[in-house]
Amino acid sequence: MVQPAVAVDTHCHLFLMEGDTAEVVRSARREGVERMVCVGIDPESSRRSLELAESFRGVFATAGVHPHTASDFEPRAAAVVEELLAHPLVVGVGETGLDYYRRLSPEVDQHRAFRTHIALSRETGKPLVVHVREAWEDAMRILAEERAERVVLHCFSGDSTVAREAVARGYFVSFAGNLTYPKTEGMRAAAAAAPEDKILAETDSPFLAPQSKRGSPNTPTNVLDVHAMLAEIRGVNVERMVGSTTEAALQAFPLLR
């Protein structure tokens, strides 16, 4: 397969990867993954994401608190996130959202933190990076109630109905390595249903290695596997898929330009 030239991994966690981060970034860039968005999950990792963005060309950061630790999103943590969001290399707010699968924070705390992140997104104009697991109805309702504007639904796991509603609102749907797993018919139907200009590709590395590499830590390089699956689902060549997801990423995250 001819390697694409300018792919974007719109969601990875470089601070969680084992080994030499510089080599992870170099390896991705050698394979044509020229931009990586390192997504913060709490104040400390958000700070670390910015440090990595300042250290490596093509790496950008986000700042936020994951729903797993939403109970810890108190005023001090919110102040750190807000301060980081002022930096131009911090290109998004989050990841935030709702997780009713693990429920590591009570729903009330998840809702409170989610609404605060949405407000920060609206105030800063930076896109909201949203994690949703088994909570689509509440997540979509809160996004509508809080008038969220620029939204990236990370590691999209909804069906085609949710995807159509999301893109009708102007949201972006981002697919990860789990799109390549067996028995993901609903997710694949969503990838087929969404318009090309609203589809993003990500790895969520070091998690969710694609099917051909399961059992190994995931890396940003493997976003190329996601592109290959998206291309197969949509009946286009990989080069076109990379081109469209790259352009969509630049629309979703304007500071990547």
N, C-alpha and C positions, 0 to 999 in steps of 0.2 A: 504494500500500500504506500502511495506517495504521501509523505508526511506534510501536513498543513503548515503554513508559514507563520500565522499570527494568532494562534488560539489563546483564549482567556479561560483561566480557572477562576470562576466567580466566587468560590467558597472553599477555603482550605484553612487548616489550623497548623501553621508551620511550627508554632511554639510547642506543640504536642508530639512532634516527630522525633524519633530517635536518630542519632548520628549527626553528621555535619550539615547544618541548615544551608550553608553556602553551597555544598555539593548538591543538595536537593534542588535548590533554585537553579544552579548551573545546568543540571541534568534536564530539568524542565525546559529551560531556554534552548538547550541544544536540540531538543525535539520539536521546537516551534511553539512552546507555550510561553509567550512573551510577557503576559501579565498574570499576576496572581493576587487575589484578594484574601488577605489573612484576617480571619474573622475572630474578634474578641468574644469571650464568653463570660467575663467578669472584669472588674477594674484592673486586676493585675495582668491578665492576659491581653486586655485591650492596650495597656501601656506597652507590653512586650511586642504586640503586633505593630505598633507605631515604631518602636525601635528597629524592628526588622525591615519595615518599609523605608526607614531612613538609611538602612545599611545596604540594601540590595535594590538595584535598578529593576523596575518592573514589578516590585512588590508594593502593595497598597494595604491599608488597614481599615478595620471598622472598630467601633467602640460600643459596648453594650453588655447586658447581663442576660444569660440564658434562662429560660423558664425553670430549669432544674434548681437554680439558686435564686429564684425571684424573691424568696423570703429575706434574702440578704440585701435586697435593693433598697437600702435606707438612704437618707439624705446625703451622707458622706459618699456613698458609692455613686449616687446620681450626680453629685458635683464633679467627681472624677470623670465620669462619662461625658458630661457636658463640657468640661475643660478640653478633653481630648478631641471632641468634635470640632473645635475651632481650628484644628490643624488641617492644612490642605491635603496631606497624605492620608487622612482619615476620610474615607470616601462614602461611608454608610453608617447607619445606626443599627446596632444589634450585634449578635443575633438575639432576638427577643421572640415572644410568641407564647404559645400554649402547648403543653405536653400532658395529655390525660392518660398516657400509657404508663409512664413511670411515676407520675405524680409526686416528684421529690419535693415540691413546694405545694401548699394548698392552693386550690383554684382561686380563692380570693386574692392571694398574693400574686399569682400569675397574672390575673386580670389587671390588678393595680399597676404592676411593673410594665405590662404590655401597653396600657393606655399612656403611661408616662413616656415610654419610648416613642410612641406615635406622636405625641406632642413635641418631643425633641426633633423628630424627623420633619414635622411641619415647620417648626421654628427655624431650623438650620437649612432646610431645602435639600437635605441629604437623604438618599433612599433608605427605606426601612427593610432590614433583612429579617425575614420572618420564618420561624421554626413552628411547624404545626404537626402534631402527632395525635391522631384519634380525637381531634378537637375542631374539626372544620366548621361546624355550624357556629360555635361560639367565636372562633377566630374571624370568620367572615363578617359576623354581626358586629363585633367590636371594631374592626377596620372601617366598616361603614358608619357606625355611630361616631367615631372619632375623626371621620373625614380624612382618613389616610390618603395620601396623594401618590407618591412614588413608592411602589411596593415591589419587593422581590420575594416570591414564595420559594424559599430555599428547600432543596431536596424534596421536590414536589411529590406528594404521595396520594393526592386526591384523584378522583375519577374524571371522566370527560365533562360531566356536568359542572363540577367545581371549576375545572379549567376554563370552560366557556364563560362562567360567571366572572372569574378572575380577570380574564383578558377583556371582557366587556367593560370592566371598571378601569382598565388601563394597567393592570398589574402584569409583572413578568413572572413566568413559571420557569424554575430552574431544575434541571434533571441531573442526578448523580449516578454513581456506579450501580446502585440497586436497580436501575432501569434494565440492566443486563441480566438480572437474576431470573430464574424460571418462575412461572406463576405470577407474573406481574402484568396480567392482561389489562387491568384497569388503568395502571400507570401508563402503559404503552398506548392505550386508547386516548388518554389525555395528551400524550406527546404527538399523536397523529392529529388531534382535533385543534390544538392551539395554532394560531397563526405564526408564521415563520419569524416575524419581527418581534415576537414576545417570548421566544424560547431562549433560555440560557443553558450553559453547560458548566458543571462543577464536579469536584471530587469529594468534598467533605473530608478530605484526607486529614489524618491517617485512618479514618473510618471508611467503610463501604467500598473496599476494593472491588473492581469489576469482576464478573464471574470467572474470567480466564486467569485472574490473579488472586482469587480468594484464598485466605490463609496467610497472605503476606500483608504487611502494612501498605496502605494506599499512599500514593504520592501525586503531586499535581500533574506529572507526566501522563498519568492514566486518564486525564480528561479526554485524551484522544480516543479511548475506548468508548466513552460516552458519546462523542461525536459520531463514531462509527455506528453505534446502535441507533442514534437519532436519525442518521442518514438512511439506514435500512428501514426503519419504521415509516419514514416519510417518502421513501422512494426517490431519493436524490443522491448525488455523489457526496463524498466526504468533504471535498473542497468547498462545495456550495454550503454545506452545513456549518463548517468552520467560519466561513465568511459571514453567514447570517447571524450566528451566535455572537461573533465578535462585534458586529455592528449593533446588535441588541444590547450587548454588555456596555458599549459606549453610550447608548441611550439610557440604560438603567443607571449607570454610574458615570455621570458626566465628567467627574474628576479623573477618570482613567485616561482621558485624552492627553 
